[in-house]
Amino acid sequence: MSNRKLVTIALSFFFTGCLVTRQEIRESAKGESLSAEQQRRANAEVRLQEVDEQIRHMTGRIETLENNLNITNKDKNESTMSWRNEQSVIQEKLKIFEEALSKLEEQSVMIAKKIEALQVAQATSSTKDSKSSSTKGSFDSAESDFSKKKWKEAIVSFEKYRSSYPSGKHYGEATYKIGAAFNELGMRVEAKAFYSEVVEKFPKSDWAKKAKQRLKALE
């Protein structure tokens, strides 16, 4: 029990046992005249009763404020806990995203290295005449390799076409067929990367529809 409540209870017992009420003092004053000492004591008793009432009133207000403060602190603690939980979830999602991004970067580097290796191998092993070599980067030459199921040669040829004609009308088809060639070689990760590029860059094309079907089959 708080000191305020103890003081209030003590004063209440004191006032109850020792003091007369205001009404009693008024009635006594009507019946007979009081001496100066009696009047002074009566006034003191009235003042003490007023102080008692003020103490009771203030005690009630303090208790109300304490209750409101406890409620506010509880709400604050709950809000802090909720915020911490949300931050924990965000950090976990961010960690997953960073890990996925790191894997994608590794796959991109790996694919670039494999294409570069195929290009070097193609350049080294090529025995065709100068005319054929000069047109190797063209789309028709790449189509020829693809139709003959020369998958590695087709990948290199289509990639040369993409490098030479980044805005060419067959860019989407070339990208799709690079993915198809990788798929035929059993390189599913590389195939999915090129299929995804077709869907992203040419979403309304027929090649994007085919790429989506291939991606679904590779899941």
C-alpha positions in Angstrom: 0.0 0.0 0.0 1.4 3.4 -0.9 2.3 6.2 1.6 -0.5 8.4 0.3 -3.2 5.7 1.0 -1.8 5.2 4.6 -1.9 8.9 5.3 -5.5 9.1 3.9 -6.7 6.2 6.0 -5.0 7.6 9.2 -6.6 11.0 8.7 -10.0 9.4 8.0 -9.9 7.5 11.3 -8.7 10.6 13.1 -11.4 12.8 11.6 -14.1 10.2 12.3 -13.1 9.8 16.0 -12.2 13.3 17.0 -14.0 15.7 14.8 -17.6 16.8 14.4 -19.2 17.4 11.1 -19.8 20.8 9.6 -23.6 20.3 10.0 -23.1 19.5 13.7 -21.0 22.7 14.1 -23.7 24.8 12.4 -26.5 23.2 14.5 -24.5 23.8 17.7 -23.9 27.4 16.7 -27.6 28.0 16.2 -28.4 26.6 19.7 -25.9 28.6 21.7 -23.1 31.2 21.4 -19.6 29.8 21.3 -16.6 31.2 23.1 -13.6 32.4 21.1 -11.7 29.2 21.9 -14.6 27.0 20.9 -15.1 29.0 17.7 -11.4 28.7 16.9 -11.5 24.9 17.5 -14.7 24.6 15.5 -13.1 26.5 12.6 -10.0 24.3 12.8 -12.1 21.1 12.7 -13.9 22.4 9.6 -10.6 23.2 7.9 -9.2 19.8 8.7 -12.3 18.2 7.2 -11.8 20.3 4.1 -8.2 19.2 3.9 -9.3 15.6 4.3 -11.7 15.9 1.4 -9.0 17.5 -0.7 -6.6 14.7 0.2 -9.2 12.1 -0.8 -9.8 13.9 -4.1 -6.1 14.2 -4.9 -5.6 10.5 -4.0 -8.3 9.5 -6.4 -6.8 11.6 -9.2 -3.3 10.1 -8.5 -4.7 6.6 -8.7 -6.4 7.4 -12.0 -3.2 8.8 -13.4 -1.2 5.8 -12.3 -3.7 3.5 -13.9 -3.6 5.4 -17.2 0.2 5.4 -17.1 0.2 1.6 -16.6 -2.1 1.2 -19.6 0.1 3.5 -21.7 3.3 1.6 -20.7 1.6 -1.7 -21.6 0.5 -0.4 -25.0 4.0 0.9 -25.6 5.6 -2.4 -24.7 3.2 -4.3 -27.0 4.0 -1.9 -29.9 7.7 -2.3 -29.3 7.5 -6.1 -29.4 5.4 -6.0 -32.6 7.9 -3.7 -34.2 10.8 -5.9 -33.3 9.0 -9.0 -34.7 8.4 -7.1 -38.0 12.0 -6.1 -38.1 13.0 -9.8 -37.6 10.8 -11.0 -40.4 12.2 -8.3 -42.8 15.8 -9.2 -41.9 15.1 -12.9 -42.6 13.5 -12.1 -46.0 16.4 -9.8 -46.9 18.8 -12.6 -46.0 16.9 -15.0 -48.3 16.9 -12.4 -51.1 20.6 -11.8 -50.8 21.4 -15.5 -50.9 19.2 -15.9 -54.1 20.8 -12.9 -55.7 24.3 -14.3 -55.0 23.3 -17.6 -56.6 22.0 -15.9 -59.7 25.2 -13.9 -60.0 27.2 -17.1 -59.8 25.1 -18.8 -62.4 25.5 -15.8 -64.8 29.3 -15.9 -64.4 29.3 -19.7 -65.0 27.1 -19.3 -68.2 29.3 -16.5 -69.5 32.4 -18.7 -69.0 30.9 -21.7 -70.7 29.8 -19.6 -73.7 33.3 -18.1 -73.9 34.8 -21.6 -73.8 32.5 -22.8 -76.6 33.4 -19.8 -78.7 37.1 -20.5 -78.3 36.6 -24.2 -79.1 34.6 -23.3 -82.2 37.2 -20.8 -83.4 40.0 -23.3 -82.9 38.3 -26.3 -84.5 36.7 -24.4 -87.5 38.1 -25.5 -90.8 35.6 -23.9 -93.1 36.6 -21.4 -95.8 36.8 -17.7 -95.3 33.4 -17.1 -96.8 31.7 -19.5 -94.5 33.6 -18.1 -91.5 32.6 -14.5 -92.3 28.9 -15.4 -92.1 29.1 -17.7 -89.1 27.7 -14.9 -86.9 24.7 -14.5 -89.0 21.3 -15.9 -88.0 21.0 -18.2 -91.1 24.3 -19.8 -90.2 23.1 -20.3 -86.6 19.9 -21.8 -87.9 21.8 -24.2 -90.0 23.8 -25.5 -87.0 20.6 -25.7 -84.9 18.7 -27.7 -87.6 21.7 -30.1 -87.8 21.5 -30.6 -84.0 25.0 -29.2 -83.7 24.1 -27.8 -80.3 27.4 -26.4 -79.2 28.0 -24.8 -82.6 24.5 -23.4 -82.6 24.9 -21.8 -79.2 28.1 -20.0 -80.3 26.5 -18.9 -83.7 23.4 -17.6 -82.1 25.4 -15.7 -79.4 27.5 -14.1 -82.2 24.3 -13.0 -83.9 23.0 -11.5 -80.6 26.3 -9.7 -80.1 26.3 -8.4 -83.7 22.6 -7.5 -83.8 21.4 -6.6 -80.3 18.3 -5.0 -81.8 17.8 -7.6 -84.5 14.3 -8.9 -85.3 15.5 -12.5 -84.6 17.0 -11.6 -81.2 14.2 -13.2 -79.2 14.2 -16.4 -81.3 18.0 -16.6 -81.1 17.8 -16.4 -77.3 15.1 -19.0 -77.1 17.1 -21.4 -79.3 20.3 -20.9 -77.2 18.2 -22.1 -74.3 16.8 -25.0 -76.3 20.4 -26.0 -77.3 21.5 -26.0 -73.7 18.5 -28.0 -72.8 19.4 -30.6 -75.4 22.9 -30.8 -73.9 21.3 -31.5 -70.5 22.3 -28.1 -69.1 19.0 -27.3 -67.4 20.2 -24.3 -65.3 21.7 -22.5 -68.4 18.6 -23.3 -70.4 16.3 -21.8 -67.8 18.4 -18.6 -67.7 17.9 -18.0 -71.5 14.2 -19.0 -71.4 13.7 -16.5 -68.6 15.4 -13.8 -70.6 13.0 -14.4 -73.5 10.0 -14.1 -71.2 11.3 -11.0 -69.6 12.4 -9.1 -72.7 9.8 -10.3 -75.2 6.7 -11.1 -73.0 4.1 -10.8 -75.8 6.0 -12.8 -78.4 5.3 -16.4 -79.5 8.8 -17.3 -78.3 7.9 -16.1 -74.8 4.9 -18.5 -74.8 7.2 -21.4 -75.9 9.8 -20.4 -73.3 7.1 -20.4 -70.5 6.1 -23.9 -71.5 9.8 -25.0 -71.4 10.3 -23.4 -68.0 7.2 -25.2 -66.6 8.5 -28.5 -67.9 11.9 -27.9 -66.2 10.4 -27.2 -62.8 
